[in-house]
Amino acid sequence: MVTRRFTVINESFVCEVCLTNVQPLHTGCRNHCPQCLHSVHLDHFPGDRAANCDGIMDPIAIKTHSKKGYMVVHRCRVCGYETVNKLALDDPVQPDSMETVLDIMKNNAWKG
């Protein structure tokens, strides 16, 4: 039996942290708020909605990937699960906040 590792779900939602009305991503799938970069722990694999946790996923770091560009690292407040997701800095409708990205990078620089 083959298990799908990515299910496309690209729908609008309201951020549970900052209450931003989040629009679907122009290309790809949006899984986090473009304003505060928080997410909700819903998936084991993208789009499967199988996590049964529903914890807030805090953006704890920013990484770069040679092919995917800037990525946000999320950690679940409830279970500690961590995941890495591509940022949508170039989305023409609702891009991810570069100010928030820079704040996360600055905060991590202070931690050493």
ABEGO torsion letter per residue (X at the ends): XBBBABBBBBBBBBBAAAGBBBBBBABEBBABBAAAGBBBBABABBGAGAAGAGBBBBBABBBBBAAAEBBBBBBBAAAGBBBBBBBBAABAABBBBAAAAAAAAAAAAAAX
